Amino acid sequence: MVSFISSNYFYFLLAIMVGAVSGLVGSFAVMKRLALASDPISHIALPGLGVAFLFSFNPIIGAAAALLIGAVLIWGLERRMGATTESVIGVVFSLALAVGTLITPSEDIINALFGSYGQISLNEFLLGALVSLGIFVFLLSKRRQMMLAILSPELASTAGVNADRYNLYFLLAMVLTIVLGLKYLGALLMGSLIIIPAVVSRNITRSFSSMILAGIIMSVLSVIAGILIAQSRGFAIGPTIISVAGFLFVVSLLFSSKRK
């Protein structure tokens, strides 16, 4: 396992960053009651992945384009139709999943859905690290405005906070986080890394600040343990990471019941 880390340092380090950002985004998603929405949102990457595989260009570029378009589309439809975010996401997700499955070559569909192991270049690492840091700094620096927009749009408006704009900011932060993790977990599992550690942290903490910290720790722990177990046992990395997160969730339920 030590040899794996040393030979794939960028891959391992960026995975830790993705875990940290996923835990942070997931904490806001739980407060916004959009935890389950992060999973279908990740599926919106499928059409972009399919196009990238068909025309032989970087799949992450295709996925990023599809997710960013999807986020803006969800935000725009929500405002125009007055529908809930969850219902709009459900419609866009269903269409993206159908189209993505149709156009993605069968030999690439497994990698698209579950991720795959691969080397990461220095440029890919630097770009991923920069995006991770940007999301981290933005959400932490704007956490009060974000929470105000989440808890009470009316009060946010009174305080001069544009709730609609911050909803868009959050959707963009979520889809960028999903893009960062696609290489590790694929379109099918990346949303789970946002959901599960955040729910674990909610089970074991009492304040939002401690929930953020616990969410980051649980997500990073899931990533590190998942990668090391997968490499030592020859398992697929993505499913192993989520299995570790699921184990932590079960433990958190026991801890939560004892605390009550």
PLY file of the C-alpha trace (Angstrom):
ply
format ascii 1.0
element vertex 260
property float x
property float y
property float z
element edge 259
property int vertex1
property int vertex2
end_header
0.00 0.00 0.00
2.90 2.34 0.73
4.31 1.65 -2.74
0.90 2.48 -4.24
0.82 5.87 -2.48
4.38 6.72 -3.47
3.88 5.74 -7.13
0.47 7.42 -7.41
1.00 10.40 -5.14
-1.06 12.87 -7.19
-3.95 10.41 -7.53
-4.04 9.74 -3.79
-3.62 13.37 -2.72
-6.30 14.65 -5.10
-8.65 11.91 -3.85
-8.21 13.24 -0.31
-9.04 16.75 -1.53
-12.13 15.46 -3.31
-13.18 13.74 -0.09
-12.77 16.94 1.93
-14.79 19.01 -0.53
-17.48 16.32 -0.76
-17.89 16.34 3.02
-18.25 20.12 3.04
-20.73 20.25 0.15
-22.68 17.36 1.64
-23.10 19.21 4.94
-24.76 22.11 3.14
-26.82 19.68 1.05
-28.19 18.04 4.22
-29.14 21.42 5.67
-30.74 22.38 2.36
-32.54 19.01 2.29
-30.88 18.24 -1.01
-28.77 15.33 0.19
-30.60 12.82 -2.01
-30.52 15.25 -4.94
-26.73 15.02 -5.20
-27.01 11.43 -6.41
-29.30 12.08 -9.41
-27.38 15.27 -10.22
-24.22 13.19 -10.69
-26.03 11.14 -13.35
-26.41 14.28 -15.47
-22.74 13.76 -16.36
-23.61 10.68 -18.43
-24.51 12.41 -21.72
-21.28 14.42 -21.56
-19.28 11.28 -20.84
-21.01 9.48 -23.71
-20.23 12.25 -26.20
-16.61 12.35 -25.02
-16.22 8.58 -25.50
-17.84 8.74 -28.94
-15.60 11.54 -30.20
-12.47 10.52 -28.27
-11.81 13.58 -26.14
-11.26 13.96 -22.40
-14.34 12.51 -20.63
-13.98 14.96 -17.73
-14.47 17.87 -20.14
-17.66 16.31 -21.50
-18.95 15.52 -18.01
-18.16 19.02 -16.75
-20.00 20.63 -19.66
-23.08 18.42 -19.15
-23.15 19.03 -15.38
-22.73 22.79 -15.66
-25.46 23.01 -18.30
-27.64 20.78 -16.12
-27.11 22.94 -13.03
-28.06 26.14 -14.86
-31.05 24.37 -16.45
-32.28 23.12 -13.05
-31.88 26.57 -11.53
-33.65 28.28 -14.44
-36.57 25.82 -14.53
-37.00 26.05 -10.78
-37.31 29.84 -10.97
-39.52 29.90 -14.07
-41.87 27.07 -13.12
-41.95 27.59 -9.38
-41.37 23.86 -8.93
-39.29 22.38 -6.13
-35.62 21.77 -6.77
-36.09 18.04 -6.19
-38.81 17.69 -8.84
-36.85 19.63 -11.47
-33.72 17.57 -10.71
-35.81 14.41 -11.08
-36.94 15.37 -14.59
-33.50 16.48 -15.79
-31.87 13.41 -14.19
-34.25 10.99 -15.93
-33.64 12.52 -19.35
-29.87 12.66 -18.82
-29.73 9.05 -17.67
-31.75 7.86 -20.68
-29.76 9.85 -23.23
-26.42 9.05 -21.60
-27.12 5.32 -21.56
-28.16 5.38 -25.23
-25.09 7.18 -26.55
-22.35 5.82 -24.27
-20.47 2.94 -25.95
-21.12 -0.35 -24.13
-17.41 -0.95 -23.55
-17.10 2.38 -21.68
-20.35 2.35 -19.70
-18.86 0.60 -16.64
-16.06 3.15 -16.29
-18.56 5.97 -16.79
-20.85 4.62 -14.06
-18.33 3.40 -11.48
-15.09 5.22 -12.22
-11.74 3.61 -12.84
-8.18 3.66 -11.61
-5.73 5.72 -13.60
-2.66 7.89 -13.34
-3.06 11.65 -12.85
-0.64 14.10 -14.43
0.78 17.10 -12.61
-1.41 19.47 -14.65
-4.55 17.45 -13.82
-3.59 17.46 -10.16
-2.96 21.21 -10.08
-6.26 21.96 -11.81
-8.17 19.62 -9.48
-6.45 21.08 -6.42
-7.25 24.63 -7.56
-10.94 23.82 -8.10
-11.12 22.00 -4.75
-9.56 24.93 -2.93
-11.87 27.38 -4.70
-15.00 25.47 -3.65
-13.70 25.10 -0.12
-12.84 28.77 0.33
-16.06 29.99 -1.28
-18.43 27.83 0.79
-16.66 28.55 4.06
-16.40 32.29 3.40
-20.07 32.49 2.35
-21.48 29.98 4.83
-23.59 32.55 6.70
-25.20 33.90 3.54
-25.67 30.36 2.28
-27.34 29.24 5.51
-29.57 32.32 5.53
-30.67 31.58 1.96
-31.31 27.94 2.89
-33.24 28.51 6.12
-35.27 31.59 5.21
-35.27 33.13 1.71
-37.55 35.92 3.00
-35.15 36.85 5.81
-32.25 36.55 3.39
-33.92 39.06 1.09
-34.39 41.47 4.00
-30.70 41.12 4.84
-29.73 41.84 1.24
-28.85 38.25 0.36
-30.14 37.06 -3.02
-31.40 33.54 -2.22
-31.86 32.60 -5.90
-28.28 33.54 -6.67
-26.93 31.54 -3.74
-29.01 28.55 -4.82
-27.21 28.73 -8.17
-23.84 29.10 -6.45
-24.54 25.99 -4.40
-25.62 23.95 -7.43
-22.45 24.97 -9.24
-20.32 24.03 -6.23
-22.05 20.65 -6.11
-21.57 19.85 -9.80
-17.92 20.92 -9.72
-17.39 18.59 -6.76
-19.03 15.79 -8.74
-16.72 16.51 -11.69
-13.70 16.24 -9.39
-14.77 12.81 -8.17
-15.90 11.20 -11.42
-12.50 9.64 -12.06
-12.66 7.84 -8.71
-16.34 6.97 -8.34
-18.07 7.50 -11.69
-21.46 9.05 -12.34
-23.33 6.38 -10.39
-21.44 6.55 -7.09
-20.04 10.09 -6.78
-23.26 11.48 -5.33
-23.00 8.89 -2.55
-19.73 10.40 -1.33
-21.57 13.68 -0.89
-24.59 12.10 0.80
-23.32 9.43 3.21
-20.51 11.18 5.16
-22.74 14.23 5.63
-25.53 12.06 7.06
-22.98 10.34 9.30
-21.83 13.72 10.61
-25.42 14.80 11.26
-25.95 11.66 13.35
-22.96 12.32 15.62
-22.92 16.13 15.98
-25.17 18.85 17.41
-24.09 22.08 15.67
-23.62 22.99 12.03
-19.95 23.92 12.53
-19.16 20.56 14.10
-21.24 18.86 11.41
-19.06 20.43 8.69
-15.86 19.29 10.40
-17.19 15.78 11.02
-18.49 15.53 7.44
-15.07 16.41 6.05
-13.34 13.91 8.35
-15.79 11.09 7.56
-15.51 11.67 3.82
-11.70 11.82 3.83
-11.56 8.70 6.01
-13.86 6.87 3.58
-11.65 7.83 0.65
-8.33 6.91 2.27
-9.55 3.62 3.74
-11.45 2.75 0.55
-8.44 3.27 -1.73
-6.06 1.36 0.55
-8.45 -1.57 1.01
-9.21 -1.69 -2.72
-5.53 -1.75 -3.63
-4.61 -4.39 -1.06
-7.54 -6.68 -1.94
-7.85 -6.04 -5.65
-11.32 -4.49 -5.35
-12.78 -1.71 -7.49
-11.94 1.61 -5.83
-15.29 3.40 -6.19
-17.54 0.73 -4.65
-14.98 0.14 -1.87
-14.96 3.83 -0.89
-18.76 3.88 -0.69
-18.80 0.59 1.25
-16.50 2.15 3.86
-18.78 5.20 4.04
-21.75 2.86 4.49
-19.97 1.10 7.35
-19.37 4.46 9.04
-23.06 5.24 8.63
-24.06 2.04 10.45
-21.62 2.86 13.26
-23.04 6.39 13.48
-26.55 4.98 13.92
-25.35 3.01 16.95
-23.63 6.08 18.34
-26.71 8.22 17.71
-29.06 5.76 19.47
-26.79 5.61 22.52
-26.62 9.42 22.70
-30.43 9.57 22.85
0 1
1 2
2 3
3 4
4 5
5 6
6 7
7 8
8 9
9 10
10 11
11 12
12 13
13 14
14 15
15 16
16 17
17 18
18 19
19 20
20 21
21 22
22 23
23 24
24 25
25 26
26 27
27 28
28 29
29 30
30 31
31 32
32 33
33 34
34 35
35 36
36 37
37 38
38 39
39 40
40 41
41 42
42 43
43 44
44 45
45 46
46 47
47 48
48 49
49 50
50 51
51 52
52 53
53 54
54 55
55 56
56 57
57 58
58 59
59 60
60 61
61 62
62 63
63 64
64 65
65 66
66 67
67 68
68 69
69 70
70 71
71 72
72 73
73 74
74 75
75 76
76 77
77 78
78 79
79 80
80 81
81 82
82 83
83 84
84 85
85 86
86 87
87 88
88 89
89 90
90 91
91 92
92 93
93 94
94 95
95 96
96 97
97 98
98 99
99 100
100 101
101 102
102 103
103 104
104 105
105 106
106 107
107 108
108 109
109 110
110 111
111 112
112 113
113 114
114 115
115 116
116 117
117 118
118 119
119 120
120 121
121 122
122 123
123 124
124 125
125 126
126 127
127 128
128 129
129 130
130 131
131 132
132 133
133 134
134 135
135 136
136 137
137 138
138 139
139 140
140 141
141 142
142 143
143 144
144 145
145 146
146 147
147 148
148 149
149 150
150 151
151 152
152 153
153 154
154 155
155 156
156 157
157 158
158 159
159 160
160 161
161 162
162 163
163 164
164 165
165 166
166 167
167 168
168 169
169 170
170 171
171 172
172 173
173 174
174 175
175 176
176 177
177 178
178 179
179 180
180 181
181 182
182 183
183 184
184 185
185 186
186 187
187 188
188 189
189 190
190 191
191 192
192 193
193 194
194 195
195 196
196 197
197 198
198 199
199 200
200 201
201 202
202 203
203 204
204 205
205 206
206 207
207 208
208 209
209 210
210 211
211 212
212 213
213 214
214 215
215 216
216 217
217 218
218 219
219 220
220 221
221 222
222 223
223 224
224 225
225 226
226 227
227 228
228 229
229 230
230 231
231 232
232 233
233 234
234 235
235 236
236 237
237 238
238 239
239 240
240 241
241 242
242 243
243 244
244 245
245 246
246 247
247 248
248 249
249 250
250 251
251 252
252 253
253 254
254 255
255 256
256 257
257 258
258 259
